[in-house]
């Protein structure tokens, strides 16, 4: 039999299904109240003597057991755990304990939702995921059950979705005390409870059901329930040791392998990952004999922040202060830097603390870049309203593909024309997706690297970001007319990235240099060649703009451009000398004499710059990924602090 719980004007009502018709049970009777005995009899009576019949299509289904006494989410499919480990860069080999006892944790009965309810993203999560599971519901109570006894205590089965905030889960796992907010968002049960006699089993007694998971109509994973390593009878038996199981207790199977997003994550091929769940995504889960759930993901409210506790093992560091002089006050907010031209400054110029710009013409304006997350970008756009209310943004130029200059684009009106160099558009399609940047905040990468990354990236919120692709691309040069003003775009890359655009407003004497210019903070050569960046500096100087707005740091002039050029030349000179002495990369980077550039913020970026120079001298040198380079920077910084 198939049993449902559905909403009525007088509260929840239980019923039994006959095809597509619901035969209600008497008012006040709940499935939970019948599980210990009488469920089948009540269903047969409702089918034989229906007081009324309700079309299934006309009711709003709730979870069959809306508030279970308890939820134990088990891990019956060990291949799921192996896949999760591989996704996070591990070997996928399990510890021996996984083969000795079944694993489970307790879920939150208060977060149970129905099969078609919207599901909010867990607050603060950028890595929201689903997990297709099957749930067994306990009927008769029992304690210290054998596996043979345990199977007879299962009253029925239902589909289950364990909604998971993978980034919160990863961070909390480092506490080593179990699951918390990463698994506290929602648990779907439904659409109905099916008695065991309705479902096929294999020779070993395991359920033999095919399952399928889809997001927005795209199949994410398929599998079978008879691939379970631990059976429901075994996990129920294990859980009953010394504990009285109660009618309505829910046991989740754990994820059917492949039927979640995490298992499809590969840090070696991020372009193949579809991304985590976002507002508006529709998740559809199906299991033979159990029906399907179909739910829409919705954005959540931002969490209330909690201040960090002081770590007695960490020596407090002096406040970061950008040492460069500034042509205008170096304070957060909007600053006029020319006739009809403004810069939005975000001190101190370190990671993610980037600048943007606004060029106003007659009744229109052009925005140069956005900021690292939606909160920062929304504050910037609100701060620009005194200008943009009179001169609405009509064009948006991306100087390069890094997230601290692109992540806020979705907040612009759909009518805004987004322009970027072709190389920037390509990198946006192939770079680290925005939400995966949260890895820098939550992954356990050892004490030195984790502390370094969280200090620099911990304050940003990478949730809910959808990259907005350019509407128009160009090669090398483009002139844009904005409300009667000429704005010139020049791609001077590759240098910092694969393409680096500067935005020149000749009539106002202002140049927005993007990340070809860091002032008071250390440039980082992600792409190179370094000679091309030096040449780009010469080109910027030749434009003879009195005011230069860097991608990071205070507003400057040609002297600021020359300082970056001289820094890069100094790195080349030092790296070449180290290479000639036969020093390896680590020896060269850790022994470099930074001279007057040692006072610039984030001086440890010299590691990446020396690495790029060594690659230019000897192209066959092993390629290091971003995490390896960050690890070297963290070590360099720790050694000099």
GILINQUI-V49587 format. One record per run of one state. SS is the DSSP state (H for helix, E for strand, C for the rest). FROM is the first residue (numbers start at 1). TO is the last residue. If there is no record, write none. Layout:
SS,FROM,TO + SS,FROM,TO
This chain:
C,1,1 + E,2,8 + C,9,10 + E,11,18 + C,19,20 + E,21,24 + C,25,30 + H,31,34 + C,35,38 + H,39,48 + C,49,53 + E,54,55 + H,56,58 + C,59,59 + E,60,62 + C,63,70 + E,71,74 + C,75,77 + H,78,87 + C,88,95 + H,96,99 + C,100,103 + E,104,106 + C,107,108 + H,109,111 + E,112,113 + C,114,118 + E,119,120 + C,121,127 + E,128,129 + C,130,130 + E,131,138 + C,139,141 + E,142,142 + C,143,146 + H,147,152 + C,153,153 + E,154,165 + H,166,173 + C,174,180 + H,181,183 + C,184,185 + E,186,194 + C,195,195 + H,196,198 + C,199,200 + E,201,201 + C,202,206 + E,207,207 + C,208,209 + E,210,215 + C,216,217 + E,218,224 + H,225,227 + C,228,231 + H,232,239 + C,240,244 + E,245,245 + C,246,249 + E,250,252 + C,253,259 + E,260,260 + C,261,261 + H,262,264 + C,265,269 + H,270,272 + C,273,276 + E,277,277 + C,278,281 + E,282,287 + C,288,290 + E,291,298 + C,299,332 + E,333,338 + C,339,340 + E,341,345 + C,346,355 + E,356,360 + C,361,364 + E,365,368 + C,369,373 + H,374,383 + C,384,384 + H,385,388 + C,389,392 + E,393,397 + C,398,402 + H,403,405 + C,406,408 + H,409,411 + C,412,416 + E,417,421 + H,422,430 + C,431,433 + H,434,442 + C,443,446 + H,447,457 + C,458,471 + E,472,474 + C,475,476 + E,477,482 + C,483,484 + E,485,491 + C,492,500 + E,501,505 + C,506,509 + E,510,518 + C,519,520 + E,521,521 + C,522,529 + H,530,542 + C,543,546 + E,547,552 + C,553,555 + E,556,556 + C,557,557 + H,558,580 + C,581,584 + H,585,590 + C,591,594 + H,595,599 + C,600,600 + E,601,601 + C,602,602 + H,603,617 + C,618,625 + H,626,640 + C,641,641
